[in-house]
């Protein structure tokens, strides 16, 4: 089916940052067929059905937002450990998280995905790293939830093997053996990974962090990912406590440790990257290592201000991440557009740190690059996947901001008039089309209570 969207402002986020104050999009099947100024041609090819024409007056069309880092399961533990930094927060919550099961993870993933979809996300990555024994297929529960909601999904199969008795942070009963973690990760790749252009599901190899994973698991995970041709993901340089841990345990900082273990490269992206030296930034730029920037979570856990302007100036691929909703209770990515700009301006670059258009690029094309999908999505260009969002900007919250990109980034959360994933409507007029939001909320609340009662 052909869909025609016209009479809207368009921010393509292509290499030239092309914008139209009044333009059109033509979508055929799951691809963008045309984008340009003015109304769409009237004599479009007829494939047997008249095209659906959408008058998008008062709206801004952008690429769908891309979330590069999340922990869906944390939807069930929002609002806890409110005044803790990362290590204390983890110690407080690990005992609860280690009791999650397949039903809980499915409910949390549906809620996380639904919240993001309603806020303009069309593609999401999730880093799931806790696999208590005998609790079912937790990764499969996330994959099924993504299929139900209809978002493009990168499932990062995480792992932890460094428990407290060996000097790590997670409790011993929350970790796996190296062999079990690697076998399960390989099975996930073989069962689920789709490398195709239009893929709705990809798998990444994702040991959790330097303070919850042994060096052996880090090295062998990198070897597995490269043997299978998939991407690698982990947490890195998030806090001063992590920096201290790495120096005490490995005799070097996080970036040097990642270099030693084979964890720098164009197929790698790291979450956070807050505490980085000039040499660290240069190493990421030299190797093409990507960054998932999570400004709200960094602020919530008092981690610090990431050097995003410096990373971008050096050419490092940077996208945005929600992070887990136990450290970002809003659970949607529009907040990160705004906060990436505002928090960066608290740093040394001040008002020159980021622009509204740079923030939008972080949330779209930057995220696509980080996830290895820059050729397929992240900008509105002919031939790319039709992951498109229409934001309504003529209402009370935005009508007096003449610049539509500034209205989207700096204004309140804009209503989503339409969200397409591969040309398929997922949200329309602010309503999720693929699932019942009230049922999702009720089920998630029941599972959150069940988890709390089991702890």
N, C-alpha and C positions, 0 to 999 in steps of 0.2 A: 504494500500500500504506500502511496505517496502522501506525505504531509507537508503542507505549505504554511509557514509561519511568516507573517508580514506586518508592516506598520510598527515595528518595535525598534528600539535602540539595540545595537549589537556590539559586544566586545568580543572579538574573535580570539584574543590572546595568542595570535600567531606570532611569528618571529618579528614582524614589523609592528605589532600591537595595533593592527588595523581595527578601526571602529566606524560604525555607521550610526548617525543620529536617527535615521529612518531606513530600515533595511529589511531584507527577507532571507529566509532559509528554506531550502527545498530538501526534504528527506525522503529517500527511497529505500525501502527495506530497513536495514540496520545501519545505513551509511548516509552521510551528508552528501547530497548531489550538487548543491549550489549554495553560495552565500554571497550577498552583494547589496548594493544600495537600492532604495526605492522598492516598489511592489514587485512581486514575482511575476515572471512571464505568464500570460494567460493560456498559451498554447503548449502546455506541458504534455509529454507523452502520455497516452491513455493506455493503461494496462488492463482495461476492462472494468475498472472502478474509478469513479471521479475522485480526485485528490481531496483529502480533508484540508480545508482552508481555515486557518486560525487568525483572527484579527487580534493582534497582540499589542494594540495601542496602549500606551502608558506603561509598557513593560520593558525590561532589559533582558536580552538573551545572552547567556554566557555558556561556556563549557560547564558540564556538571562538576561539582566539587569532588575532590579526590582525597580521601582520608588515608594517610600513610602509616598510622600507628594507633592501635586501640587494644583494649583488653575487654572483650564483650562481657565476660563472666562477672566483671566488677559491677555491673548494673545492679546486682542484688545486694551490694554492700556500700551504697552511696551514703554520704553524710557521716561516716565514722572517722575516728582519729583526726578530728578537724584541725588540731593545732600541733601537728607533728611534722618533722622533716622526713625525708624518704626512708632512712634506715629504721627509725622508730615506727613509722607508719607501716612498713612491711612487717616488722616483728609483731605489731598489734593485729594485723589482718591475716597473716599466713595461717594461723590455726583455724580460722573460719574458712578461708578459701580451700583448705585441704579437705573439706567435707563436701565439696560440690559434686554433683552427679550429672548424668546425661540430661535428665529432665530439667534440672536447674539451668544448665548451660544453654539448652535450647530456648528456654523462656527468656534468659538474659540476652542471648544473641538476637532473638526476634525484636525485643524492646530496643536494643542498641541500634539495630539496623533500621527499624521503623522511625526512630527519632532522627537519625541522620537523613533518611530519605525525605522526610517531611521538611528538612532544612536544606535541601538542594544537593545532597551527596548522591552521586551515581555510581561511585566505585569506592570500595573500602578494603583496607587490610586489617587483619586482626592477628595479634601475637598471643597465642594461647600456650602456656608453659606449665600448667599444673595438671597432672594426670594421676589422681589418687587411684590406687589399685581397686579393681572390681566395681568401678562406677560407670561402666558403659563406654560408648563411643563418643567421647567429648568433641573431638574434631569433627566427626560426622554430624553431630548435633548442630554445630555452627554452619557447616556447609548446607545442611537442609534448611536452616533458617534463612540463609542468604538466597537460596533458590526460591523459597516462599515469598520473600519480600521483593525479590527481583533486582537486586543490586549486583554489579560486577564485583567479584570477591577474590582477594589474595589471602589465603589461609596460611599464616606463618606457623608451622608446627614447632612449638617451643620445647624446651627441655631444661631440667635442672638435675644435677647429680652431686652437687656439693652441699651436703647438709651441715647442720651446726656442729656435729661431732668432728667434722673434718675442717672446721674453720669457716664454713659458709654461713649464709644468713637464713635460708629456709630451714624449717624443722626437718629432721631426718625422715619422718613419715611422709613428707611431701615431695621427695625426690625419686628419680628412677636410676637404674643402673645405666652405664654408658651403652651397653649392648642393647638393652631394651629400648632406650630412647632412639638410637640410630635405626634399629629394625622397624620401629613404628613410624619413624619419619620416612624411611625408604618406602614402606608400604603405602603411606599416604600419597607420596609422589606417584607411585606406580598405579594407584587406584584412581586418583582424582585430577592430576595435573593435566591441563589442556593448554598447550603452547600456541594454539591457533590465533590468528588475527582477531577474530570475533569472540575469543574465549571469555566465558563468564566466570571461570574458576582456575586459579593457579595456586600452586603450593610453593612455599619458601621454607628453607631450613633455618631454624631460629632458636638456638640455645639462648637462655634468658639474659644473662649478664655476667660480667667478670666475677661478681661476688656470690654467684649461685651455680657456677659451672666450672668444672676442672679444665685445665689446659688441654688434656687429652681429648675431652669431648669437643672443645673448641676446634682443635686441629682436624679431628676426624669428621666433624660436621661440615667444615669447609671442603674437605676432600669429597664427601658425599654429594654436596650441592653441585660441585663442578663436574663430577662424574655424571650426574643426572641432568645437567644443564638448567638448573633452577637458581633462583636468587637466594641471598643470605641476609639475615636480619638479626639484630640484637640491640640491647641498650648500651650506650656508651657515653662516658664523660658527663654524666647527669649531675653529680653533686661533688662537693669537696670531700665528703666522706668516701666516695668511690675512688677519688684520686688518691687519698691516703691509703685505702685498702690495697690498691694496685701497687703502690710503691712499697708497702710493707710485705706483701705476699710475693710479688714478682720482681721487685727491684726496678720498676719502671712505671711510667704513666700509662693510662689506658690506650692512647693511640699507638705508642711503641709496642705495647702488648698485642694489640690487634695486628700490627705489622708482623710481629714475630710468629703469630699463629695463622697467618694467611687470610686475615680478615680485613684487608683493604683492597678495593678494586671496583670496577664499574658494575659488578654484579652484587654489590653490598650496599645496604643502607642501614644507618644507625639511628636509634631514637634518642632525641634530646641534644647531645653534643653542646652542653652549656659551658663547660670549663675547658676551653681549648686555647693553647698557646699559638703564637704565629707559626711555629713549626708544625703544629698539629693541623692547622688550617691548610698550610702548604701541602702536607701529606695527603689530605683528603682531595685537594684540587689536582695534585699530580696523578693520583690513582683513580679519580672519578668516583670516589666513594660518596654516597648520598646521605642526606640528613633528613629525618622526620622531626620537624620543629613543633614543639607542643607548648605554646606560651602559657595557656591557662593552667595546665598541670604544673609547669615549672614555677609559676607564681603560687599556686595552692600549696606546694610542698617546699616553698622557700628555697628552690634550687638555684635560682639566679637568672640572669639575663643572657640568653645565647647571643653569640656574635654573628647574627644573621647578616647584617650589612657587609661584614668582612668576608663571610663565607660566599655570598653572592658576588662580591667584587673579585674574589679569587677564582670564580667559575665553578664552585661546588654546587652540585644539584641539591636543591632544598625544596621540600614539600611541607605540608602542614599535617598535624595529627591531633586528634581529640585526646589521645591517651585514655587510660581506663577511667570509667565514670566514678570510681572511688576517689579519684583525684581531679576530676573535672565533672562535677555533678550535672552540668547542663547537657552533656552528651551530644552536642551537635557542632558542626564545623564552621558555621557562620561566625560564631564567637571568636574562632581562631583567626579569621580574616582581620577582624577589628583589633583583637589583642596583639596580633603579630606586629601591627603598625604602632599601636600605642606603647607597648612595652619596649619595642626597639628604640623609640624616641626618648625613653628614660635613660638610655645608655650614652656613651660618649659622642655618638654622631648626632644626637639631639634631633632637631626637626628635619635633618637631612638623612635620617636613618633609612626610612622606607616611605614610599608613596602608596597611595591607594591602589594604583595599577600594579605595583610590585606585589602588594598583598594578595590581590586577585590572582596574579600569576603563580604565587606560592601555592594557592589553594586549587589550582587547575593544572596548567602545564608543568609546573614544578613537581607536583605530586605524580603526574604521569611519568616524568623522567625518573623519579626516584623508584617507582615500581617497575621500571623497564618497559613502559608502554607509551613512550612519547611519540612513536610513529603511528599509534592507533587512536589515541584519545588525548584530552587535555587542551585542545583548541578546536575552534569551529572552522574547518577547512574541508573542501571537497575531497572525498575519499576516506575521510576519517569516520570513526564510529559515531553514530548519532546519539551521543550522550549530551543532552542539551537541557538547560534549565531556563525557564522564563520567570523572572522576578517582577512582581507588580510594584511599581514605584510611584503611582499617582494617588496613593492614599495619604491619610493623615501623617504618617511617620516620615514620608519621603518627598511629598509633592513640592516643597520649597527648596529642594536641593537640585540645582539645575544640571549638575554633572551626574549622570546615572551611575557611574562606577563609584564615585565618592558617596552617593546615596546608599549604594549596596554595602560598601565597606565600613563607612563611618556611621551610618544611620542605624536604627533599630533593626532587628531581624525582619527581612522583607518577606512578605507572603509569596509562596511558590504557586504561581498560576498553573504551571505545567512542568513536569520533570519526565524526560524521556531517557530510557536506557536502551541503547541499540534500537532507537525508534519506537520502543514500546512505552506507553504511558504507565508510570508508576505512581505519580502524584498528580492530581488535577484539582484546581481551585482549593488548594490547601489540604486536600483529603487524600489519604493513602488509599490507593485502589486495589492493592494486592492482598490486603489482610484487614481484619477488624481491629482498629486501634484499641477499642474498649476491651476486647478479649485479650489482646496482648498485655494491656496494663493490668487487668485482673489476674492473669496467669503469672506475670512477673511478680506481683505483690504477694501472691500465695507462695511462690517458690522462695522469695526473699524471707518470708516468715518461717518457712520450713527449714531454711538454712540457718537462720538465727536460733531456732529452737534446738537444732542438732548440735550447736557449738557449745 
